[in-house]
Each structure stands twice: as C-alpha cells, then as structure tokens.
Amino acid sequence: MVNRIPEPARSVDVVHETDVLVVGSGPGGLAAALAAARAGAHTTLLERYGCFGGNITQVGVEGFAWYRHERTVDCEGIGIELEQRARAMGAATPEPQSLSHALDAEMFKYVADVLVKEAGITPFLHRLCVAPVLEGGSIRGVITESKSGREAFLARRVIDATGDADVAARAGAPVRKAPREQLMAASVMFSMTGVNKARFLEQVRSDPQTYRDWAGNGEWDIETTGKEDDMFSPFLRKPFKRAVEAGVIPPSLNTIAGTWGSVSDQGDLTYLNLIHLPNVDGTDANDLTAAEIEGRRQAIHAIEALRRFMPGCEQAKLRNFGMTLGVRDTRKIDALYNLTAADVREQGRFEDAIGIFPEFIDGYGLLILPTTGRYFHVPYRALVPKGIGNLLVAGRSIGGDKVSHAAVRNMMCCAVSGQGAGVAAAISLRTGEPFERLEVSAVQQELVRQGARIH
C-alpha cells in the first residue's frame, strides 16, 4: 500500500495572461516564441532554469549543425539564424567535422537573452510547469512552481516545448514512451581546460578517426549507408581503452567513447560527448538523480584517461559540467500524423509542410549524414496532439516512430518544428481557427515571409 497525504483544495493567483504561451526554451521553444512574436502575437516564454537555450546552454551541446556538408540541402529560418547570430556575437567557432559553427554554450545564454528582448517576448525564468489549466477539453494555460510559489499563466494558445511532452501528457493527450531499456542513452556533457591545442591537434592529425571507428563500442556501435564511413570524425576511444588496460579506470567503464566539439587557443576542449548512460527514463526523477551522479563519476574517470593517454591533455582539468543531463528520448505525442522511418529515410513530402530537414538520422544505432542533397518535409500535423484543444507540441516530442525520432530530435530540426508551431499559433489566433482545422497555407505564407524553407 502506498502512503498518501491529501492536499487541501486551493486557488492559484493568475499572474499573467497572454496570446501565445511557450513552455520550454530549448531550440524548439526559443524558435516558437520568436516566430509567434514576429507574426504579431503577444508571446510569453516560460523556462524552468535561469537561462534560455535548453540543450545548447543547459546541457552544453554545442554542435548545432554538425551534420552539414558540401552537398547538404539545409533548412532555413530561425534555426539558421540562431547559428548566424551566435557567430556575429562572438559565440561560435568553426566546427571540426562539418561546414558549420559550434556554439559557445555559455555565451549563447546572452545571445538568447538578446533575441528574446528584441522580439518583445515576455520572459519568465525559474518557473517549472507542474500542471495544465483545462477548460472544456482545451488547454487554457499552465500552473508553475518557483521561489514565488504557485502561479497560474493563462493563454489563448499554448505550445509545449518541454522536450518530454510534459504539458500534453498532463493534459491527457495520448503519448507514447518506450520502456527505459529501449530509450536512447542519456549523456553527461562536460568541457576541459588547460589543453595544449597544438599537441592535441597534432595527435588528431597523426591518427585521424572516421565514422567507421564508431562501430563496436556500445552506444557508438552504428550502421551507416557506407558513404559516411571514411569521413573524418572528432572521435575519441583509444585513450579510454588504454586506460582500462592499464588499470587507470575500472573495466566496467569500457564503453566510454565519443566526440569532442572544439578546442580553443586558450586551451578549452568543449562539448565532450563521452559518457552515455543507458536505462535512464528522463521523466523519472529517481533515474535522473542516479544518472547525474553516475555520469559525473564516469566523466572524472574519462578526464584522468585523457590526461594519461591523450597528447595535449597532460595538464588539463575539468572546466565545467553541463547544468543537467542530456536526455535524447522520452515521450512522443500521438499526433494527427506520426512521422515514419520511411518519411525521414525516403524524402517524405507533405502538402502541410512547415519546414524541411536534411536526411540526417542519428540514433538507435543508425547514422546517416546528408551528403547527397536529400531532405524530407516536416508536416504541420505532426505538431498537433490528439484529444486536446489549443495545444501544439514543438521539438523532439512531436509525433513519430523510433527512426523518425532519431531525425527530428536534432536541435536544428527542433527549431524547424518550433518555428512552425509559433507561426501556427499566431495564425490560429488571427483567423479564429482551431489547430486541428487550421488553414495551413496561411501558416506557410508567414513562414516564407520569416525566411523559412517549406518545400
């Protein structure tokens, strides 16, 4: 029997009302808020942490478009703008394995602040969404908890950009989540400082790694189409194998491996994506607690291995951990249309497209890089959850199967669905049409005006 404590009935102060409320400010939520505001809607952005940017700033994933190569047909719109604005504001450096720029996770916190302020978006940081406000089968807003207590935010349209479909699930929309043993691994991202850049890069050049080298190592055991195999990858595994053999790190940590993002002239080695934690449900706080602690433990072992066995890292030390775990995979909504593996692998085309994304698939043991000009459409219907009115979903929890998730979960694609959701919310307010019957051509026209590519 589970002990329960009854909570007394209570009323909650409404502290804010708006046209469009975006919950979560990762690439999907940030793009949604910017798009809605630029389409003329009074827009509010809620975030549970103290900065905007989600996976970029809170987890420390700086490789925003590392899939981009010479023949990539990339998306356009706000996602590309985020990268370009970061470059212009000194918050990005050339990415080592692609024709893109790695974002500076710390500086991007400021970049996001500037973008939000410029767009006239009302910001609310340090608010954790804990419940939806429902009215007659539609969402009317959300309730948050914070240092200010329990507060209600009301809106005419709501966009769930939490990454875990928190709002949709708690509102009663049907969602899907695989068993934890089938979910993609979570990661602890970290960066180092004190690296001798010249020695480090000399070692990389003398023993270049390719995507073929990812194979045969736990989370990094992949299938490709073959065309990726001989391409350069900033991959690290040999130092950790040597560390295990030498008894420097426990033999149980024989799956430590992964990629580095960039190395600065000052000796910062950033976006070390080396620690992968299976069997973690990102919607379970107990799993998250255990994974945060175990991930940091493994990261310290990885740093010692690099100090011992990677030239240039002899005097290096930890610079920082990400603010939180990198969670790749939890809930997905059951949408009006759920994307399929065939859609993302065979250039799916849709009349209700709100953006495009290159044929880039990364996850569940599959890696396909967009080096041949292929791309798929992201359909508006994949953003519309069944069963709840006034709600759209943006980011990695849009409707789809396992393989499609390995495509749409990527940050640039989250920005594509986010921009589409933000524009759709503004157009729905303008026309009075509900999301499930929205005239998508008007959404597409506004997206094109905002610089997005829809076909």
C-alpha positions in Angstrom: 0.0 0.0 0.0 1.3 3.5 -0.9 1.0 6.1 1.7 -0.8 9.2 0.6 -1.2 12.7 2.1 -4.3 14.6 1.0 -3.7 18.2 -0.3 -6.3 20.8 0.6 -8.2 22.5 -2.3 -6.6 25.8 -3.1 -6.9 28.7 -5.5 -3.9 30.0 -7.5 -3.3 33.6 -8.5 -3.3 34.3 -12.2 -0.1 36.3 -12.6 0.0 36.7 -16.3 -2.2 36.4 -19.4 -1.0 36.3 -23.0 -1.9 35.3 -26.5 0.7 32.6 -27.0 2.4 30.8 -24.1 5.5 28.7 -24.9 6.6 26.3 -22.2 10.3 25.4 -22.5 13.0 27.4 -24.2 15.3 24.9 -26.0 15.8 25.3 -29.7 12.2 24.3 -30.3 10.7 26.6 -27.7 13.0 29.6 -28.5 12.2 29.3 -32.2 8.5 29.0 -31.4 8.4 32.1 -29.2 10.4 34.2 -31.8 8.2 33.1 -34.6 4.9 33.8 -32.8 6.1 37.2 -31.7 7.3 38.1 -35.2 3.9 37.0 -36.6 2.3 39.6 -34.3 1.1 37.6 -31.3 1.8 38.7 -27.7 4.1 35.9 -26.7 5.3 34.7 -23.3 8.2 32.2 -22.8 8.4 30.1 -19.6 11.6 28.3 -18.6 12.4 26.2 -15.6 16.1 27.1 -15.4 17.9 30.5 -15.3 18.7 30.8 -19.0 17.1 30.2 -22.3 18.5 27.7 -24.8 17.7 24.3 -23.5 20.0 21.6 -24.9 22.5 24.2 -26.0 23.0 26.2 -22.8 21.8 23.8 -20.1 23.2 20.6 -21.4 26.2 22.1 -23.3 25.5 20.5 -26.7 27.4 22.9 -28.9 27.3 21.0 -32.2 24.2 22.7 -33.5 24.5 21.7 -37.2 27.4 19.2 -37.3 25.6 17.2 -40.0 26.2 20.0 -42.6 28.5 19.1 -45.5 29.1 20.4 -49.0 26.0 18.9 -50.7 23.7 19.3 -47.7 20.3 20.9 -48.5 19.7 22.5 -45.2 16.7 24.0 -43.6 16.3 27.8 -43.4 14.7 30.2 -41.0 15.2 30.7 -37.3 17.4 27.7 -36.7 20.0 29.0 -39.1 19.5 32.5 -37.6 20.5 31.2 -34.2 23.8 29.9 -35.6 24.4 33.1 -37.6 23.6 35.4 -34.7 25.9 33.4 -32.4 28.7 33.9 -35.0 28.0 37.6 -35.2 28.1 38.0 -31.4 31.3 36.0 -30.9 29.5 32.9 -29.5 30.6 30.4 -32.1 33.7 28.8 -33.6 34.2 26.6 -36.7 33.1 23.1 -36.1 35.8 20.4 -36.8 33.8 17.8 -38.7 31.4 19.9 -40.8 30.6 23.2 -42.6 29.0 24.6 -39.5 29.9 26.5 -36.3 29.9 25.1 -32.8 28.0 27.4 -30.4 29.6 28.7 -27.3 27.1 27.3 -24.7 27.9 30.0 -22.1 27.9 33.0 -24.4 24.7 31.7 -26.1 22.9 32.4 -22.9 23.4 36.0 -23.6 22.6 35.6 -27.3 19.2 34.1 -26.4 18.5 36.9 -24.0 19.1 39.5 -26.7 16.9 37.6 -29.2 14.0 37.4 -26.7 14.2 41.0 -25.8 14.5 42.2 -29.4 11.3 40.3 -30.3 9.3 41.8 -27.4 8.7 38.4 -25.8 7.7 38.4 -22.1 10.2 36.2 -20.3 9.7 34.2 -17.1 12.7 32.2 -15.9 12.8 29.9 -12.9 9.3 28.6 -13.5 8.7 24.9 -13.5 5.4 23.9 -15.2 3.6 21.4 -12.9 0.1 21.3 -14.2 -2.1 22.3 -17.1 -5.2 24.5 -16.8 -8.0 22.8 -18.7 -11.4 24.1 -19.7 -13.9 22.1 -21.7 -11.4 19.8 -23.4 -8.9 22.6 -24.3 -5.9 23.9 -22.5 -6.2 27.4 -21.0 -2.8 27.8 -19.5 -0.4 26.2 -17.0 0.4 26.3 -13.3 4.0 26.7 -12.3 6.1 26.4 -9.1 9.0 28.6 -8.2 10.6 30.7 -5.5 7.5 32.9 -6.0 5.2 30.0 -5.1 2.4 28.5 -7.2 1.3 30.7 -10.1 -1.1 30.5 -13.0 -0.3 31.6 -16.5 -3.3 31.8 -18.9 -3.1 32.0 -22.7 -5.3 31.7 -25.8 -2.8 29.2 -27.4 -0.1 27.0 -25.7 3.0 25.4 -27.2 4.6 22.5 -25.3 8.3 22.7 -25.9 9.4 20.9 -22.8 11.1 18.1 -24.8 9.2 15.5 -22.8 5.6 16.4 -23.8 5.0 17.3 -20.1 2.1 19.6 -20.8 0.5 17.4 -23.4 0.8 14.3 -21.1 -0.6 16.0 -18.0 -3.4 17.5 -20.1 -4.5 14.0 -21.0 -3.2 13.9 -24.6 -2.2 10.4 -25.7 1.6 9.9 -25.6 4.0 7.1 -26.3 7.2 6.2 -24.4 9.3 3.1 -24.9 10.4 1.0 -22.0 13.6 2.5 -20.4 15.8 -0.3 -21.7 14.8 0.8 -25.3 15.3 4.5 -24.8 18.4 6.3 -26.3 21.1 6.7 -23.7 21.3 9.9 -21.7 24.6 11.9 -21.6 26.7 14.0 -19.2 28.4 16.7 -21.2 31.5 18.4 -19.9 34.4 20.6 -21.0 38.1 20.7 -20.1 40.6 23.5 -19.8 44.4 23.6 -19.9 44.7 21.6 -23.1 47.7 22.2 -25.3 45.9 22.9 -28.6 48.9 22.3 -30.8 49.8 18.9 -29.3 46.1 17.8 -29.2 45.5 18.6 -32.9 48.8 17.1 -33.9 47.7 13.8 -32.4 44.3 14.1 -34.1 46.0 14.6 -37.5 48.5 11.8 -36.9 45.7 9.3 -36.1 42.6 10.6 -37.8 39.3 8.9 -36.8 36.4 8.3 -39.1 32.8 7.4 -38.6 33.8 3.8 -39.2 35.6 3.9 -35.9 32.3 4.5 -34.1 31.4 0.8 -34.6 31.9 -1.9 -32.0 31.6 0.2 -28.8 28.2 0.1 -27.0 26.2 3.2 -27.7 28.5 4.0 -30.6 28.0 0.8 -32.4 26.4 2.1 -35.6 25.0 1.2 -39.0 25.7 3.6 -41.8 24.9 3.7 -45.5 28.6 3.3 -46.2 29.1 6.8 -47.7 29.9 8.1 -44.2 32.5 5.5 -43.2 35.6 7.3 -44.5 34.7 10.8 -43.4 36.6 12.4 -40.6 35.1 12.4 -37.2 36.4 14.0 -34.0 36.1 10.7 -32.2 37.9 9.5 -29.1 38.1 5.9 -27.9 41.7 4.8 -27.9 42.7 6.7 -24.7 39.9 5.0 -22.8 40.8 1.5 -24.0 44.4 2.1 -22.9 43.2 3.4 -19.5 41.2 0.3 -18.9 44.1 -1.9 -20.0 46.4 0.0 -17.6 44.0 -0.2 -14.7 43.6 3.6 -14.6 39.8 3.3 -14.9 37.6 0.4 -14.0 37.0 -2.3 -16.6 33.2 -1.7 -16.2 33.7 1.6 -18.0 34.8 0.1 -21.2 32.1 1.9 -23.2 33.5 5.4 -22.6 34.0 6.9 -26.0 32.6 9.8 -28.1 33.3 13.1 -29.7 34.8 16.4 -28.9 33.4 19.7 -30.2 36.2 22.3 -30.5 39.5 23.3 -28.9 40.2 27.0 -28.4 43.5 28.9 -28.5 43.1 29.3 -24.7 43.1 25.5 -24.2 39.4 24.9 -23.7 38.3 21.5 -25.1 34.5 21.7 -25.2 31.4 19.6 -25.8 32.9 16.3 -24.7 30.2 13.8 -25.5 31.8 10.7 -24.0 29.5 9.5 -21.2 26.4 7.5 -22.3 24.0 6.2 -19.7 21.5 3.5 -20.7 18.3 2.6 -18.9 17.5 6.2 -17.9 13.9 7.5 -18.1 14.2 11.2 -18.4 10.7 11.6 -16.9 11.6 9.7 -13.7 13.3 12.0 -11.1 14.9 9.0 -9.4 16.5 7.9 -12.7 17.7 11.4 -13.3 19.2 11.6 -9.8 21.2 8.4 -10.2 22.3 9.3 -13.8 23.6 12.7 -12.8 25.8 11.3 -10.1 26.9 8.3 -12.1 27.6 10.4 -15.1 29.9 12.8 -13.3 31.7 9.8 -11.7 32.4 8.4 -15.2 33.4 11.8 -16.5 36.1 12.2 -13.9 37.5 8.8 -14.9 37.4 9.9 -18.6 39.3 13.1 -17.7 42.0 11.0 -16.0 42.3 8.8 -19.0 42.7 11.8 -21.3 45.4 13.2 -19.0 47.3 10.0 -19.1 46.8 8.9 -22.7 45.9 11.8 -25.0 48.7 14.1 -26.0 47.9 17.7 -25.2 45.8 16.8 -22.2 48.6 16.2 -19.7 47.9 19.3 -17.6 44.2 19.6 -18.4 41.4 19.6 -15.9 37.6 19.8 -15.7 36.2 23.2 -16.8 32.6 22.5 -16.3 29.7 20.0 -16.4 26.5 20.8 -18.2 23.8 22.2 -15.9 21.8 19.0 -16.4 21.7 15.6 -18.2 21.4 15.4 -22.0 18.1 13.4 -22.5 17.5 12.3 -26.0 14.3 10.3 -25.8 11.2 10.1 -23.7 7.6 10.8 -24.6 6.2 11.4 -28.1 2.7 12.6 -28.7 0.2 10.6 -30.8 -0.3 13.4 -33.4 -2.7 13.9 -36.2 0.1 12.4 -38.3 3.0 10.5 -36.9 6.2 10.5 -38.9 7.7 7.2 -40.0 11.1 5.8 -40.8 10.2 5.8 -44.5 9.4 9.6 -44.3 12.8 10.5 -43.0 14.8 8.0 -45.0 12.9 8.3 -48.3 12.4 12.1 -48.6 8.8 12.3 -47.3 6.8 15.0 -48.9 3.7 16.7 -47.4 1.2 19.3 -48.5 1.1 20.7 -45.0 4.9 21.1 -44.7 6.1 23.7 -42.3 9.8 23.2 -43.0 12.4 20.9 -44.3 15.3 19.0 -42.7 18.2 17.2 -44.3 18.4 13.4 -44.4 20.2 13.3 -41.1 19.5 10.4 -38.8 21.5 9.9 -35.6 20.3 7.4 -33.0 19.3 3.8 -32.3 22.4 2.5 -33.9 21.8 4.4 -37.2 23.9 7.2 -38.6 23.1 8.8 -42.0 24.7 12.1 -42.9 23.1 14.4 -45.5 25.9 14.5 -48.1 23.8 13.9 -51.3 21.2 16.7 -51.2 18.3 14.6 -49.8 15.8 16.1 -47.4 12.3 15.5 -46.0 9.4 17.7 -45.1 8.2 18.3 -41.6 4.4 18.2 -41.6 2.2 20.5 -39.5 0.0 17.6 -38.4 2.9 16.0 -36.5 2.7 19.0 -34.1 -1.0 18.6 -33.3 -1.7 16.2 -30.4 -5.0 14.3 -30.4 -7.6 15.0 -27.8 -6.6 18.4 -26.5 -7.6 21.8 -28.0 -5.4 25.0 -28.1 -2.2 23.0 -27.8 0.7 22.4 -30.2 3.9 20.5 -29.5 7.4 21.5 -30.8 10.8 19.9 -30.5 11.8 16.2 -30.0 8.4 15.0 -28.8 6.4 15.6 -32.0 4.6 12.6 -33.4 6.6 9.8 -34.9 8.2 6.4 -34.7 11.6 5.4 -33.4 13.7 6.1 -36.5 11.9 9.3 -37.3 12.7 10.5 -33.8 16.4 9.9 -34.5 16.0 12.6 -37.1 13.6 15.2 -35.6 15.2 15.2 -32.2 18.2 17.0 -33.6 18.4 20.6 -32.5 18.1 22.3 -35.9 15.0 20.2 -36.7 13.6 21.1 -33.3 13.9 24.8 -34.4 12.1 23.9 -37.6 9.1 22.4 -35.8 9.3 25.3 -33.2 9.1 28.0 -35.9 6.2 26.2 -37.5 4.4 25.9 -34.2 4.9 29.6 -33.3 3.6 30.8 -36.6 0.7 28.4 -36.5 -0.3 29.7 -33.0 -0.3 33.3 -34.3 -2.3 32.4 -37.4 -4.8 30.4 -35.4 -5.4 33.5 -33.2 -5.7 35.7 -36.2 -8.3 33.6 -38.0 -10.0 32.0 -35.0 -9.5 28.5 -36.5 -8.6 25.7 -34.1 -5.3 23.9 -34.6 -6.9 20.7 -35.9 -8.6 22.6 -38.7 -6.1 25.4 -39.3 -5.6 26.5 -42.9 -2.0 25.6 -43.3 -1.5 27.7 -46.5 -1.7 30.9 -44.3 0.9 29.4 -42.0 3.2 28.6 -44.9 2.9 32.1 -46.3 4.0 33.6 -42.9 6.8 31.0 -42.6 8.2 32.0 -46.0 7.9 35.7 -45.0 10.0 34.9 -42.0 12.7 33.2 -44.1 11.8 29.5 -43.6 12.0 27.0 -46.4 8.9 24.8 -46.5 9.4 22.8 -49.7 
